[in-house]
Amino acid sequence: MRQLLKASAVLASAALALTACGTAGDAASGSDDPLIVYTNSNSDGRAEWLTEQAAEAGFEIEVVGQGGGDTTNKILAEAGNPVADVVFGLNNVYFNQLVDAGTIDPFTPEWSDEVDPELGDASGEGSYWPIVQQAILFTYDADRTSAKDAPADLTDLWNDTAYQGRYQSEISTGAATTQIVMAGILTRYQDPDGELGVSEEGWQQIEAYFANGSPAVEDVDLFQRISDDEVDYGQMASSGIPAREESYGFTAGHLEPEVGVPFVVEQVGVIEGTDQLDESQAFINWFGSADVQAAWSAEFDSMPVNQGAIDAADPAIVEFHEGLQRQDIDWDFVTENLGGWIEKIELEYLG
């Protein structure tokens, strides 16, 4: 995946300069209070970049970052007395929970006809809108481990003694990536008579995942552990890989299970009850626009949803994501059961 190097910073700056000269900045009301933006997509400099670029476009924002599950729970806890104005980065599963709880204010952005609506709010209500696509991969050092030596399936990592102790298992479930990995495993073992809709074999897989891995080390990056030969494999969202390849100096491969890999779509929406409704809507109009999403893609190697941004994105990024086999996941099943799954995992396997 080394070919997914960062696109030209000049291109990103030019794209945002065009946007900043448009109507986005004019739409902000000049309120003394910054927009509070909740997100689980704040790492690797994203929060700082977004704050700076938003300021150039006329928006004063404060980014509050947490894992996807933690961000969702925070919004739910603040229902009726919201702190945030906008939330982005959460996937459909989390947004559906927020919509069901009445914490999202429906809004149709100016760029709505530039994205596939089926990637957003499946209800058709337009409560939230897609911005970025992510593949959830198990990655490894392809300079050290050949594709033929890598396991054929994710479950081999914890069931085959050759890989046990050589993959990173996560130590918390607050991050969206970890929750989607768990969901991708459990949906393979749907059983209407099983606990939380999952067969006994499915729960045995989860138990083995935690029992046979090398637990993540707090504040130590997965790629650092791979580079130090502490582990060979670990989970990573696709947009986080290229920058780490460059930083750690190795080419990343990824497991390619026959069932495919989980794909999620990050969304954006307005928090119900915000006292800065106009500014929140104007910010989303700016942030989800083709120019800004193209610049976001250039800076952070993300796969956009906006067609104009896709057309302007690094072709290698587009080709890479389009070449991945997507796992067929019943997202309604996941939405219905994810909370129970995470609670069981935390109590029985992480407790």
C-alpha contacts under 8 A as a table, 3 or more apart, distances in Angstrom:
res1	aa1	res2	aa2	distance
1	M	4	L	5.81
1	M	241	I	7.76
1	M	242	P	6.79
1	M	251	T	6.29
1	M	252	A	5.74
1	M	253	G	6.70
1	M	320	F	7.94
2	R	5	L	6.36
2	R	242	P	6.22
2	R	245	E	6.44
2	R	246	E	7.72
2	R	250	F	7.99
2	R	251	T	5.43
2	R	252	A	6.97
3	Q	316	A	6.67
4	L	242	P	5.69
4	L	301	D	6.98
4	L	314	D	7.83
4	L	316	A	5.88
4	L	317	I	5.88
5	L	242	P	5.95
5	L	243	A	7.30
5	L	246	E	7.79
5	L	301	D	7.54
6	K	242	P	7.55
6	K	243	A	7.52
6	K	298	A	6.01
6	K	299	E	6.25
6	K	300	F	7.16
6	K	301	D	6.34
7	A	11	L	7.57
7	A	12	A	7.97
7	A	298	A	4.73
7	A	299	E	6.78
7	A	301	D	7.81
7	A	314	D	6.43
8	S	11	L	5.31
8	S	12	A	6.69
8	S	298	A	6.85
9	A	12	A	5.05
9	A	13	S	6.14
9	A	298	A	7.29
9	A	299	E	7.12
10	V	13	S	5.15
10	V	14	A	6.06
11	L	14	A	5.16
11	L	15	A	6.13
11	L	295	A	7.30
11	L	298	A	7.83
12	A	15	A	5.20
12	A	16	L	6.32
12	A	294	A	7.19
12	A	295	A	4.27
12	A	296	W	7.54
12	A	298	A	6.18
12	A	299	E	7.08
13	S	16	L	5.25
13	S	17	A	6.03
13	S	295	A	7.25
14	A	17	A	5.01
14	A	18	L	6.37
15	A	18	L	5.38
15	A	19	T	6.51
15	A	291	D	5.23
15	A	292	V	6.75
15	A	294	A	7.49
15	A	295	A	6.29
16	L	19	T	4.92
16	L	20	A	5.96
16	L	53	Q	7.41
16	L	291	D	6.31
16	L	292	V	5.90
16	L	295	A	6.79
17	A	20	A	5.12
17	A	21	C	6.30
18	L	21	C	5.33
18	L	22	G	6.71
18	L	291	D	7.72
19	T	22	G	5.20
19	T	23	T	7.82
19	T	24	A	7.26
19	T	57	A	7.25
19	T	286	W	7.55
19	T	291	D	6.46
19	T	292	V	7.14
20	A	23	T	7.53
20	A	24	A	6.62
20	A	25	G	6.41
20	A	56	E	6.34
20	A	57	A	4.30
20	A	58	G	7.57
21	C	24	A	7.97
21	C	25	G	7.71
21	C	57	A	7.46
22	G	25	G	7.13
22	G	26	D	7.73
23	T	26	D	5.09
23	T	27	A	6.17
24	A	27	A	5.31
24	A	28	A	7.07
24	A	57	A	6.30
24	A	58	G	7.16
24	A	282	A	6.20
24	A	283	F	7.10
24	A	285	N	7.18
24	A	286	W	5.54
25	G	28	A	5.60
25	G	56	E	7.97
25	G	57	A	4.70
25	G	58	G	4.01
25	G	59	F	6.55
26	D	29	S	7.76
26	D	58	G	7.08
27	A	278	D	7.79
27	A	279	E	6.99
27	A	282	A	5.88
28	A	31	S	7.88
28	A	58	G	6.50
28	A	59	F	6.44
28	A	278	D	7.36
28	A	279	E	5.13
28	A	282	A	6.56
28	A	283	F	7.83
29	S	278	D	7.60
29	S	279	E	6.43
31	S	34	P	7.26
33	D	60	E	7.94
34	P	59	F	7.78
34	P	60	E	4.96
34	P	61	I	4.82
34	P	62	E	6.16
35	L	59	F	7.73
35	L	60	E	6.29
35	L	61	I	4.50
35	L	62	E	6.04
35	L	84	A	7.50
35	L	85	D	6.00
35	L	86	V	7.48
35	L	276	Q	7.43
35	L	279	E	7.57
35	L	280	S	7.07
36	I	61	I	5.90
36	I	62	E	4.96
36	I	63	V	6.16
36	I	64	V	7.17
36	I	83	V	7.15
36	I	84	A	4.76
36	I	85	D	5.27
36	I	86	V	6.54
37	V	61	I	6.75
37	V	62	E	5.97
37	V	63	V	4.81
37	V	64	V	6.02
37	V	84	A	5.87
37	V	85	D	6.08
37	V	86	V	4.86
37	V	87	V	5.56
37	V	88	F	7.57
38	Y	63	V	6.02
38	Y	64	V	4.87
38	Y	65	G	5.95
38	Y	66	Q	7.87
38	Y	71	T	6.97
38	Y	84	A	6.23
38	Y	85	D	7.89
38	Y	86	V	6.30
38	Y	87	V	4.66
38	Y	88	F	6.61
39	T	42	N	6.40
39	T	63	V	7.21
39	T	64	V	6.33
39	T	65	G	5.00
39	T	66	Q	6.50
39	T	67	G	7.87
39	T	68	G	7.45
39	T	71	T	6.78
39	T	87	V	5.66
39	T	88	F	5.17
39	T	89	G	5.51
39	T	90	L	7.01
40	N	43	S	7.98
40	N	65	G	5.35
40	N	66	Q	5.07
40	N	67	G	4.94
40	N	68	G	5.10
40	N	71	T	6.79
40	N	88	F	7.49
40	N	89	G	5.62
40	N	90	L	6.58
40	N	175	A	7.83
40	N	176	A	7.73
41	S	46	R	6.93
41	S	47	A	7.75
41	S	65	G	7.03
41	S	88	F	7.59
41	S	89	G	5.38
42	N	45	G	6.82
42	N	46	R	4.83
42	N	47	A	4.63
42	N	63	V	7.65
42	N	64	V	7.94
42	N	65	G	5.59
42	N	66	Q	7.92
43	S	46	R	5.55
43	S	47	A	6.78
44	D	240	G	7.94
45	G	48	E	5.38
45	G	49	W	6.08
46	R	49	W	5.15
46	R	50	L	5.95
46	R	300	F	7.71
47	A	50	L	5.27
47	A	51	T	6.08
47	A	63	V	6.07
47	A	65	G	7.98
48	E	51	T	5.20
48	E	52	E	6.26
49	W	52	E	5.28
49	W	53	Q	6.12
50	L	53	Q	5.20
50	L	54	A	5.80
51	T	54	A	5.23
51	T	55	A	6.17
51	T	60	E	7.39
51	T	61	I	6.09
51	T	62	E	7.13
51	T	63	V	7.34
52	E	55	A	5.19
52	E	56	E	6.51
53	Q	56	E	5.12
53	Q	57	A	6.44
54	A	57	A	5.00
54	A	58	G	6.31
54	A	59	F	5.08
54	A	60	E	6.77
54	A	61	I	7.23
55	A	58	G	5.03
55	A	59	F	4.81
55	A	60	E	5.48
55	A	61	I	7.56
56	E	59	F	7.32
59	F	283	F	7.14
65	G	71	T	7.55
66	Q	70	D	6.00
66	Q	71	T	5.55
66	Q	175	A	7.72
67	G	70	D	5.13
67	G	71	T	5.92
67	G	174	G	5.27
67	G	175	A	4.04
67	G	176	A	5.99
68	G	71	T	5.13
68	G	72	T	6.18
68	G	89	G	7.78
68	G	90	L	5.84
68	G	94	Y	7.60
68	G	174	G	6.50
68	G	175	A	5.15
68	G	176	A	4.40
68	G	177	T	7.98
69	G	72	T	5.16
69	G	73	N	6.21
69	G	94	Y	7.42
69	G	173	T	7.67
69	G	174	G	4.93
69	G	175	A	5.89
69	G	176	A	5.88
69	G	179	Q	7.79
70	D	73	N	5.12
70	D	74	K	6.08
70	D	174	G	5.39
70	D	175	A	7.22
71	T	74	K	5.05
71	T	75	I	6.35
72	T	75	I	5.31
72	T	76	L	6.27
72	T	90	L	7.91
72	T	94	Y	6.26
72	T	95	F	7.91
72	T	97	Q	8.00
72	T	98	L	7.13
73	N	76	L	5.04
73	N	77	A	6.05
74	K	77	A	5.09
74	K	78	E	6.26
75	I	78	E	5.08
75	I	79	A	6.25
75	I	82	P	7.22
75	I	84	A	7.73
75	I	98	L	7.65
75	I	103	T	7.33
76	L	79	A	5.23
76	L	98	L	6.80
76	L	101	A	7.17
76	L	103	T	7.09
78	E	81	N	5.37
78	E	82	P	5.02
78	E	83	V	6.87
79	A	82	P	5.67
79	A	101	A	8.00
79	A	102	G	7.88
79	A	103	T	6.04
80	G	273	G	7.18
81	N	273	G	7.48
82	P	85	D	7.65
82	P	271	I	7.44
82	P	272	E	7.57
82	P	273	G	6.39
82	P	274	T	6.70
83	V	274	T	7.76
84	A	87	V	7.29
84	A	271	I	6.54
84	A	274	T	7.10
85	D	270	V	6.14
85	D	271	I	5.15
85	D	272	E	7.91
85	D	274	T	5.14
85	D	275	D	7.68
85	D	276	Q	6.85
85	D	277	L	7.60
85	D	280	S	6.23
86	V	268	V	7.42
86	V	269	G	5.93
86	V	270	V	4.68
86	V	271	I	5.45
86	V	280	S	6.19
87	V	90	L	7.64
87	V	268	V	5.75
87	V	269	G	5.60
87	V	270	V	6.48
87	V	271	I	6.91
88	F	266	E	6.99
88	F	267	Q	5.50
88	F	268	V	4.09
88	F	269	G	6.44
89	G	132	V	7.88
89	G	266	E	4.57
89	G	267	Q	5.44
89	G	268	V	6.53
90	L	93	V	7.98
90	L	94	Y	6.02
90	L	95	F	6.56
90	L	176	A	7.69
90	L	265	V	7.98
90	L	266	E	5.24
90	L	267	Q	5.72
90	L	268	V	7.50
91	N	94	Y	5.65
91	N	95	F	6.29
91	N	264	V	6.14
91	N	265	V	5.39
91	N	266	E	4.59
91	N	267	Q	5.77
92	N	95	F	4.99
92	N	96	N	5.88
92	N	120	G	6.94
92	N	121	D	7.23
92	N	264	V	7.72
92	N	265	V	6.84
92	N	266	E	7.25
92	N	267	Q	6.97
93	V	96	N	5.28
93	V	97	Q	6.56
93	V	331	W	6.97
93	V	334	V	7.26
93	V	335	T	5.19
94	Y	97	Q	5.16
94	Y	98	L	6.40
94	Y	335	T	7.65
95	F	98	L	4.92
95	F	99	V	6.04
95	F	128	Y	7.38
95	F	267	Q	7.72
96	N	99	V	5.02
96	N	100	D	6.06
96	N	121	D	7.94
96	N	335	T	7.43
97	Q	100	D	5.19
97	Q	101	A	6.32
97	Q	335	T	7.44
98	L	101	A	5.09
98	L	102	G	6.34
98	L	103	T	5.37
98	L	104	I	6.26
99	V	102	G	5.06
99	V	103	T	5.83
99	V	104	I	5.39
99	V	127	S	7.20
100	D	103	T	7.74
102	G	105	D	7.80
102	G	272	E	7.16
103	T	271	I	5.88
103	T	272	E	4.90
103	T	273	G	7.84
104	I	127	S	6.53
104	I	128	Y	7.79
104	I	269	G	6.62
104	I	270	V	5.76
104	I	271	I	4.72
104	I	272	E	4.70
105	D	127	S	6.37
105	D	269	G	7.30
105	D	270	V	5.36
105	D	271	I	5.66
105	D	272	E	4.50
105	D	273	G	7.72
106	P	125	E	7.16
106	P	126	G	5.86
106	P	127	S	3.91
106	P	128	Y	6.69
106	P	269	G	7.49
106	P	270	V	7.08
107	F	126	G	6.43
107	F	127	S	6.08
107	F	128	Y	7.23
107	F	269	G	7.46
107	F	270	V	7.20
107	F	281	Q	7.39
108	T	112	S	6.41
108	T	126	G	6.26
108	T	127	S	7.82
109	P	112	S	5.41
109	P	281	Q	7.25
109	P	284	I	6.79
109	P	285	N	5.40
110	E	113	D	7.74
110	E	285	N	5.74
111	W	114	E	5.37
111	W	115	V	7.29
111	W	285	N	6.85
111	W	288	G	6.97
111	W	289	S	5.96
111	W	290	A	7.83
111	W	306	N	7.91
112	S	115	V	5.82
112	S	117	P	7.62
112	S	129	W	7.61
113	D	116	D	7.60
114	E	306	N	5.42
114	E	307	Q	5.62
114	E	308	G	7.05
115	V	119	L	7.98
115	V	130	P	7.21
115	V	305	V	5.92
115	V	306	N	4.86
115	V	307	Q	6.17
116	D	119	L	5.69
116	D	120	G	7.48
116	D	305	V	7.46
116	D	306	N	7.97
117	P	120	G	5.26
117	P	121	D	7.05
117	P	122	A	7.65
117	P	129	W	7.47
117	P	130	P	7.74
118	E	121	D	6.93
118	E	122	A	5.92
119	L	122	A	7.40
119	L	129	W	7.83
119	L	130	P	6.11
119	L	265	V	6.85
120	G	126	G	7.61
120	G	128	Y	6.34
120	G	129	W	4.92
120	G	130	P	5.04
120	G	265	V	7.78
120	G	267	Q	6.98
121	D	124	G	5.86
121	D	125	E	6.69
121	D	126	G	5.63
121	D	127	S	6.25
121	D	128	Y	5.80
121	D	129	W	6.61
122	A	125	E	7.83
123	S	126	G	7.55
126	G	129	W	6.81
127	S	269	G	6.80
128	Y	267	Q	6.26
128	Y	268	V	5.62
128	Y	269	G	4.72
128	Y	270	V	7.74
129	W	267	Q	5.22
129	W	268	V	5.44
129	W	269	G	6.66
130	P	265	V	6.33
130	P	266	E	5.85
130	P	267	Q	4.30
130	P	268	V	6.44
130	P	305	V	6.46
131	I	265	V	7.22
131	I	266	E	5.80
131	I	267	Q	5.52
131	I	268	V	6.92
131	I	288	G	6.17
131	I	293	Q	7.57
131	I	304	P	6.12
131	I	305	V	5.19
131	I	306	N	6.62
132	V	265	V	5.70
132	V	266	E	5.06
132	V	267	Q	7.16
132	V	302	S	6.75
132	V	303	M	5.78
132	V	304	P	4.59
132	V	305	V	5.34
133	Q	263	F	7.12
133	Q	264	V	5.95
133	Q	265	V	4.45
133	Q	266	E	6.15
133	Q	302	S	7.27
133	Q	303	M	5.34
133	Q	304	P	6.07
133	Q	305	V	6.46
134	Q	237	A	6.24
134	Q	238	S	5.87
134	Q	239	S	6.87
134	Q	263	F	5.66
134	Q	264	V	5.32
134	Q	265	V	6.13
134	Q	266	E	7.50
134	Q	302	S	7.39
134	Q	303	M	6.81
135	A	237	A	5.81
135	A	238	S	5.21
135	A	261	V	6.79
135	A	262	P	5.96
135	A	263	F	4.47
135	A	264	V	6.44
135	A	321	H	7.42
136	I	177	T	6.75
136	I	180	I	7.69
136	I	181	V	7.28
136	I	235	Q	6.99
136	I	236	M	5.97
136	I	237	A	4.62
136	I	238	S	6.14
136	I	261	V	6.42
136	I	262	P	5.49
136	I	263	F	6.18
136	I	264	V	7.71
137	L	235	Q	5.61
137	L	236	M	5.41
137	L	237	A	6.06
137	L	238	S	6.52
137	L	254	H	6.22
137	L	255	L	6.92
137	L	261	V	6.56
137	L	262	P	7.67
138	F	154	L	7.77
138	F	233	Y	6.27
138	F	234	G	5.07
138	F	235	Q	4.35
138	F	236	M	6.16
138	F	254	H	5.45
138	F	255	L	5.61
139	T	233	Y	5.55
139	T	234	G	5.62
139	T	235	Q	6.25
139	T	236	M	6.72
139	T	252	A	6.21
139	T	253	G	5.50
139	T	254	H	4.13
139	T	255	L	6.39
140	Y	145	T	7.21
140	Y	226	I	7.33
140	Y	232	D	5.68
140	Y	233	Y	4.86
140	Y	234	G	6.98
140	Y	252	A	5.43
140	Y	253	G	5.25
140	Y	254	H	6.03
141	D	144	R	5.46
141	D	145	T	5.92
141	D	226	I	7.07
141	D	227	S	7.95
141	D	232	D	7.00
141	D	233	Y	7.98
141	D	250	F	6.27
141	D	251	T	5.94
141	D	252	A	4.91
141	D	253	G	6.11
142	A	145	T	4.92
142	A	146	S	5.67
142	A	147	A	7.16
142	A	250	F	7.39
142	A	251	T	5.52
142	A	252	A	5.26
142	A	253	G	4.95
143	D	146	S	7.15
143	D	250	F	6.38
143	D	251	T	6.07
143	D	252	A	7.76
145	T	149	D	6.37
145	T	150	A	6.79
146	S	149	D	5.29
146	S	150	A	6.49
147	A	150	A	5.15
147	A	253	G	7.40
148	K	151	P	7.81
150	A	255	L	7.03
151	P	154	L	6.94
151	P	156	D	5.95
151	P	157	L	6.83
151	P	255	L	7.06
152	A	156	D	7.16
152	A	255	L	6.99
152	A	256	E	6.79
152	A	257	P	5.90
152	A	258	E	7.76
153	D	156	D	5.50
153	D	157	L	7.67
153	D	255	L	7.08
153	D	256	E	6.98
153	D	257	P	4.59
153	D	258	E	7.08
154	L	157	L	5.83
154	L	255	L	7.09
154	L	257	P	6.42
155	T	158	W	5.89
155	T	159	N	6.22
155	T	205	Q	7.35
155	T	209	Y	7.98
156	D	159	N	4.91
156	D	160	D	5.13
156	D	163	Y	7.34
157	L	160	D	5.99
157	L	161	T	8.00
157	L	162	A	7.98
157	L	163	Y	5.06
157	L	164	Q	6.00
157	L	166	R	7.93
157	L	167	Y	6.87
157	L	209	Y	7.83
158	W	161	T	7.33
158	W	163	Y	6.69
158	W	164	Q	5.32
158	W	205	Q	8.00
158	W	208	A	5.86
158	W	209	Y	5.38
158	W	212	N	5.54
158	W	213	G	6.83
159	N	163	Y	7.99
159	N	164	Q	7.28
159	N	208	A	7.23
160	D	163	Y	5.82
160	D	164	Q	6.47
161	T	164	Q	5.04
163	Y	166	R	5.25
163	Y	167	Y	6.91
164	Q	167	Y	6.87
164	Q	212	N	5.30
164	Q	213	G	5.99
165	G	168	Q	7.72
165	G	212	N	5.66
165	G	213	G	4.63
165	G	214	S	5.00
165	G	231	V	7.40
166	R	213	G	6.61
166	R	214	S	6.39
166	R	230	E	7.25
166	R	231	V	4.53
166	R	232	D	5.36
166	R	233	Y	6.61
167	Y	213	G	5.46
167	Y	214	S	5.85
167	Y	231	V	5.24
167	Y	232	D	5.61
167	Y	233	Y	4.45
167	Y	234	G	5.57
168	Q	213	G	5.62
168	Q	214	S	4.81
168	Q	215	P	5.63
168	Q	216	A	5.67
168	Q	222	L	7.56
168	Q	231	V	6.34
168	Q	232	D	7.89
168	Q	233	Y	6.26
168	Q	234	G	4.98
168	Q	235	Q	7.63
169	S	209	Y	6.88
169	S	210	F	5.99
169	S	213	G	4.94
169	S	214	S	5.60
169	S	215	P	4.80
169	S	216	A	5.88
169	S	234	G	7.29
170	E	173	T	7.43
170	E	178	T	7.16
170	E	210	F	7.65
170	E	215	P	5.82
170	E	216	A	5.29
171	I	215	P	6.12
171	I	216	A	5.99
171	I	350	L	7.03
172	S	175	A	7.52
172	S	178	T	7.98
172	S	346	E	7.78
172	S	350	L	7.49
173	T	176	A	7.75
173	T	178	T	5.83
173	T	179	Q	6.05
173	T	342	I	6.92
173	T	346	E	7.40
174	G	178	T	7.46
174	G	179	Q	7.39
175	A	178	T	5.50
175	A	179	Q	6.47
176	A	179	Q	5.08
176	A	180	I	6.08
177	T	180	I	5.20
177	T	181	V	6.22
177	T	235	Q	7.69
177	T	236	M	7.31
177	T	237	A	6.77
178	T	181	V	5.06
178	T	182	M	6.28
178	T	235	Q	7.79
179	Q	182	M	5.09
179	Q	183	A	6.13
179	Q	338	L	7.93
179	Q	342	I	7.40
180	I	183	A	4.83
180	I	184	G	5.92
180	I	262	P	7.25
181	V	184	G	5.06
181	V	185	I	6.40
181	V	235	Q	7.96
181	V	262	P	7.49
182	M	185	I	5.26
182	M	186	L	6.17
182	M	206	I	7.48
183	A	186	L	5.10
183	A	187	T	5.91
183	A	334	V	6.55
183	A	338	L	7.24
184	G	187	T	5.60
184	G	188	R	6.98
184	G	261	V	7.89
184	G	262	P	6.24
184	G	327	Q	7.82
184	G	329	I	7.05
185	I	188	R	5.69
185	I	189	Y	7.53
185	I	202	G	7.44
185	I	205	Q	7.80
185	I	206	I	7.70
186	L	189	Y	5.44
186	L	190	Q	6.95
186	L	198	V	6.54
186	L	202	G	5.71
186	L	203	W	7.47
186	L	206	I	7.87
187	T	190	Q	5.49
187	T	198	V	7.53
187	T	329	I	6.65
187	T	330	D	7.21
187	T	333	F	7.97
187	T	334	V	7.52
188	R	202	G	7.49
189	Y	198	V	5.53
189	Y	199	S	5.64
189	Y	201	E	7.15
189	Y	202	G	5.13
190	Q	194	G	7.73
190	Q	197	G	5.70
190	Q	198	V	4.68
190	Q	199	S	6.20
190	Q	202	G	7.94
191	D	194	G	5.04
191	D	197	G	5.04
191	D	198	V	4.84
191	D	199	S	5.09
192	P	197	G	4.84
192	P	198	V	7.04
193	D	197	G	6.41
193	D	198	V	7.67
193	D	199	S	7.46
194	G	197	G	4.93
194	G	198	V	4.73
194	G	199	S	4.60
194	G	200	E	6.66
195	E	198	V	5.44
195	E	199	S	6.69
195	E	200	E	7.58
196	L	337	N	6.42
196	L	340	G	6.90
196	L	341	W	7.03
197	G	337	N	7.63
198	V	202	G	5.99
198	V	203	W	7.07
199	S	202	G	5.19
199	S	203	W	6.72
200	E	203	W	5.25
200	E	204	Q	6.22
201	E	204	Q	4.93
201	E	205	Q	6.33
202	G	205	Q	5.16
202	G	206	I	6.66
203	W	206	I	5.08
203	W	207	E	6.20
204	Q	207	E	5.00
204	Q	208	A	6.09
205	Q	208	A	5.10
205	Q	209	Y	6.13
206	I	209	Y	5.02
206	I	210	F	6.60
206	I	345	I	7.98
207	E	210	F	5.54
207	E	211	A	6.08
207	E	349	Y	6.32
208	A	211	A	4.88
208	A	212	N	5.79
209	Y	212	N	5.76
209	Y	213	G	6.17
210	F	213	G	5.74
210	F	215	P	7.86
210	F	349	Y	6.75
210	F	350	L	7.87
214	S	231	V	7.17
216	A	220	V	7.74
216	A	222	L	7.68
217	V	220	V	5.48
217	V	221	D	7.98
220	V	224	Q	6.71
220	V	225	R	7.22
221	D	224	Q	5.16
221	D	225	R	6.57
222	L	225	R	5.15
222	L	226	I	6.27
222	L	234	G	6.69
223	F	226	I	4.89
223	F	227	S	5.94
223	F	244	R	6.83
223	F	248	Y	6.94
224	Q	227	S	4.97
224	Q	228	D	6.09
224	Q	248	Y	7.18
225	R	228	D	5.01
225	R	229	D	6.19
225	R	230	E	5.18
225	R	231	V	5.97
226	I	229	D	5.01
226	I	230	E	5.87
226	I	231	V	5.09
226	I	232	D	5.44
226	I	233	Y	7.24
227	S	230	E	7.67
227	S	248	Y	7.01
228	D	231	V	7.88
229	D	232	D	6.79
231	V	234	G	7.86
236	M	240	G	6.66
236	M	241	I	7.06
237	A	240	G	5.67
237	A	241	I	7.21
238	S	241	I	5.65
238	S	302	S	7.64
239	S	242	P	6.85
239	S	300	F	6.47
239	S	301	D	5.21
239	S	302	S	4.87
239	S	303	M	7.49
240	G	243	A	6.39
240	G	244	R	6.79
240	G	300	F	7.56
240	G	301	D	7.60
241	I	244	R	5.27
241	I	245	E	6.17
241	I	252	A	7.34
242	P	245	E	5.05
242	P	246	E	6.42
242	P	301	D	6.95
243	A	246	E	5.17
243	A	247	S	6.18
243	A	300	F	7.79
244	R	247	S	4.84
244	R	248	Y	5.80
244	R	249	G	7.86
245	E	248	Y	5.43
245	E	249	G	5.48
245	E	250	F	5.33
245	E	251	T	5.78
245	E	252	A	6.55
246	E	249	G	5.29
246	E	250	F	7.22
256	E	260	G	6.40
256	E	261	V	7.08
256	E	325	Q	7.71
257	P	260	G	5.18
257	P	261	V	6.84
259	V	325	Q	7.65
259	V	326	R	7.59
259	V	327	Q	5.47
259	V	328	D	7.48
260	G	324	L	7.46
260	G	325	Q	4.60
260	G	326	R	4.67
260	G	327	Q	4.12
260	G	328	D	7.54
261	V	324	L	7.50
261	V	325	Q	6.28
261	V	326	R	5.09
261	V	327	Q	4.80
262	P	326	R	6.02
262	P	327	Q	5.14
262	P	328	D	7.78
262	P	329	I	7.49
263	F	326	R	6.25
263	F	327	Q	7.14
268	V	284	I	7.38
269	G	284	I	7.62
270	V	274	T	7.76
270	V	277	L	7.78
270	V	280	S	6.46
270	V	281	Q	7.05
271	I	274	T	5.87
274	T	277	L	5.77
276	Q	279	E	5.45
276	Q	280	S	6.02
277	L	280	S	5.07
277	L	281	Q	6.19
278	D	281	Q	5.26
278	D	282	A	6.11
279	E	282	A	5.00
279	E	283	F	6.00
280	S	283	F	5.12
280	S	284	I	6.37
281	Q	284	I	5.17
281	Q	285	N	6.20
282	A	285	N	4.99
282	A	286	W	6.30
283	F	286	W	5.09
283	F	287	F	5.95
284	I	287	F	4.99
284	I	288	G	5.82
285	N	288	G	5.81
285	N	289	S	6.22
286	W	289	S	5.42
286	W	292	V	7.03
287	F	292	V	5.80
287	F	293	Q	6.86
288	G	292	V	6.61
288	G	293	Q	5.99
288	G	306	N	7.51
289	S	292	V	5.51
289	S	293	Q	6.05
289	S	306	N	7.31
289	S	309	A	8.00
290	A	293	Q	5.23
290	A	294	A	5.91
290	A	306	N	5.88
290	A	307	Q	7.28
290	A	308	G	4.98
290	A	309	A	4.60
291	D	294	A	5.17
291	D	295	A	6.27
291	D	308	G	7.62
291	D	309	A	6.45
292	V	295	A	5.03
292	V	296	W	6.08
292	V	309	A	7.96
293	Q	296	W	4.85
293	Q	297	S	6.03
293	Q	304	P	6.47
293	Q	306	N	7.26
293	Q	309	A	5.69
294	A	297	S	5.04
294	A	298	A	6.16
294	A	304	P	7.24
294	A	308	G	7.76
294	A	309	A	4.38
294	A	310	I	7.11
294	A	312	A	6.08
294	A	313	A	5.90
295	A	298	A	4.96
295	A	299	E	6.13
296	W	299	E	5.17
296	W	300	F	5.92
296	W	301	D	7.66
296	W	302	S	7.13
297	S	300	F	5.27
297	S	301	D	4.86
297	S	302	S	4.51
297	S	303	M	6.35
297	S	304	P	6.59
297	S	309	A	7.93
297	S	313	A	6.52
298	A	301	D	5.65
298	A	302	S	7.47
298	A	313	A	6.73
298	A	314	D	7.16
301	D	317	I	6.84
302	S	317	I	7.41
303	M	310	I	7.33
303	M	313	A	7.86
303	M	317	I	6.49
303	M	318	V	6.48
303	M	321	H	7.28
304	P	307	Q	7.62
304	P	309	A	6.09
304	P	310	I	5.68
304	P	313	A	7.85
305	V	309	A	7.30
305	V	310	I	6.77
306	N	309	A	5.25
306	N	310	I	6.23
307	Q	310	I	4.90
307	Q	311	D	6.18
308	G	311	D	5.16
308	G	312	A	6.44
309	A	312	A	5.04
309	A	313	A	5.94
310	I	313	A	5.04
310	I	318	V	7.24
313	A	317	I	7.16
313	A	318	V	7.14
314	D	317	I	5.46
314	D	318	V	6.75
315	P	318	V	5.10
315	P	319	E	5.97
316	A	319	E	5.05
316	A	320	F	5.94
317	I	320	F	5.20
317	I	321	H	6.37
318	V	321	H	5.44
318	V	322	E	6.06
319	E	322	E	5.17
319	E	323	G	6.01
320	F	323	G	5.25
320	F	324	L	6.77
321	H	324	L	5.46
330	D	333	F	5.34
330	D	334	V	6.44
331	W	334	V	4.80
331	W	335	T	5.95
332	D	335	T	5.07
332	D	336	E	6.16
333	F	336	E	5.24
333	F	337	N	6.28
334	V	337	N	5.26
334	V	338	L	5.33
335	T	338	L	5.64
335	T	339	G	7.94
336	E	339	G	7.69
337	N	340	G	5.42
337	N	341	W	6.13
338	L	341	W	4.99
338	L	342	I	6.13
339	G	342	I	5.34
339	G	343	E	6.23
340	G	343	E	5.10
340	G	344	K	6.16
341	W	344	K	5.23
341	W	345	I	6.15
342	I	345	I	5.04
342	I	346	E	6.06
343	E	346	E	5.24
343	E	347	L	6.15
344	K	347	L	5.20
344	K	348	E	5.80
344	K	349	Y	7.68
345	I	348	E	5.40
345	I	349	Y	5.12
345	I	350	L	6.32
346	E	349	Y	5.82
346	E	350	L	4.69
346	E	351	G	5.52
347	L	350	L	6.07
347	L	351	G	4.67
348	E	351	G	5.71
